[in-house]
Amino acid sequence: DAGVTQSPTHLIKTRGQQVTLRCSPISGHKSVSWYQQVLGQGPQFIFQYYEKEERGRGNFPDRFSARQFPNYSSELNVNALLLGDSALYLCASSLTSGGAYEQYFGPGTRLTVT
Amino acid sequence: AQSVTQLGSHVSVSEGALVLLRCNYSSSVPPYLFWYVQYPNQGLQLLLKYTSAATLVKGINGFEAEFKKSETSFHLTKPSAHMSDAAEYFCAVSHTGANSKLTFGKGITLSVRP
């Protein structure tokens, strides 16, 4: 079975632009979470969606938004990009929602803001 | 609120030596604990998890971790290091609730000397 897939792999944007990152979960998984990993740090939780509903939101500004589609894939949108948004954005899927369930991570999208 | 502390940012061991990576957690409710490994330019791979069953948890690639409530610790060990174990290791905590938010430590880089 295919794992979690993310696109694009790399992205270079200019300050003030907008970006959309995409994620396809493992088949059968209904929950998708997004994390931001800045160089040298652990991943930081941004959002979780389950059955198309937001189940959790981390401490990120309103410039960050996400949604989940009927096929359980997800998009993360970031508006008005700042230099500090440069990071590896990780998507993780799990069978359902809840802290006990393993989350499986994709390879990430490397976003560089210049 | 929950948090994870991983003391030290870098651990270096010789091939064949014991690997010990420390993790301490803070949680107001019974935690679920995870160890993930990240190889360069890749996503995170789950090594093992603790979800209140056995306190000694065995994972992939010969790693194991022991949950010690009295010490609020979940240290990762491997009896004999292999060159392929060189990577970054993250401890993470979640808890029972409506969402799957993982809170990660800052990570520890493991180097293995020949």
Boltz contact constraints between the chains, C-beta under 6 A:
constraints:
  - contact:
      token1: [A, 33]
      token2: [B, 100]
      max_distance: 6.0
  - contact:
      token1: [A, 41]
      token2: [B, 106]
      max_distance: 6.0
  - contact:
      token1: [A, 42]
      token2: [B, 90]
      max_distance: 6.0
  - contact:
      token1: [A, 42]
      token2: [B, 104]
      max_distance: 6.0
  - contact:
      token1: [A, 42]
      token2: [B, 105]
      max_distance: 6.0
  - contact:
      token1: [A, 42]
      token2: [B, 106]
      max_distance: 6.0
  - contact:
      token1: [A, 42]
      token2: [B, 107]
      max_distance: 6.0
  - contact:
      token1: [A, 43]
      token2: [B, 104]
      max_distance: 6.0
  - contact:
      token1: [A, 45]
      token2: [B, 101]
      max_distance: 6.0
  - contact:
      token1: [A, 48]
      token2: [B, 99]
      max_distance: 6.0
  - contact:
      token1: [A, 48]
      token2: [B, 100]
      max_distance: 6.0
  - contact:
      token1: [A, 55]
      token2: [B, 98]
      max_distance: 6.0
  - contact:
      token1: [A, 55]
      token2: [B, 99]
      max_distance: 6.0
  - contact:
      token1: [A, 56]
      token2: [B, 99]
      max_distance: 6.0
  - contact:
      token1: [A, 56]
      token2: [B, 101]
      max_distance: 6.0
  - contact:
      token1: [A, 90]
      token2: [B, 43]
      max_distance: 6.0
  - contact:
      token1: [A, 94]
      token2: [B, 100]
      max_distance: 6.0
  - contact:
      token1: [A, 97]
      token2: [B, 99]
      max_distance: 6.0
  - contact:
      token1: [A, 97]
      token2: [B, 100]
      max_distance: 6.0
  - contact:
      token1: [A, 99]
      token2: [B, 32]
      max_distance: 6.0
  - contact:
      token1: [A, 99]
      token2: [B, 94]
      max_distance: 6.0
  - contact:
      token1: [A, 99]
      token2: [B, 95]
      max_distance: 6.0
  - contact:
      token1: [A, 99]
      token2: [B, 96]
      max_distance: 6.0
  - contact:
      token1: [A, 99]
      token2: [B, 97]
      max_distance: 6.0
  - contact:
      token1: [A, 99]
      token2: [B, 100]
      max_distance: 6.0
  - contact:
      token1: [A, 100]
      token2: [B, 32]
      max_distance: 6.0
  - contact:
      token1: [A, 100]
      token2: [B, 51]
      max_distance: 6.0
  - contact:
      token1: [A, 102]
      token2: [B, 46]
      max_distance: 6.0
  - contact:
      token1: [A, 105]
      token2: [B, 43]
      max_distance: 6.0
  - contact:
      token1: [A, 105]
      token2: [B, 44]
      max_distance: 6.0
  - contact:
      token1: [A, 106]
      token2: [B, 43]
      max_distance: 6.0
  - contact:
      token1: [A, 107]
      token2: [B, 42]
      max_distance: 6.0
  - contact:
      token1: [A, 107]
      token2: [B, 43]
      max_distance: 6.0
  - contact:
      token1: [A, 108]
      token2: [B, 43]
      max_distance: 6.0
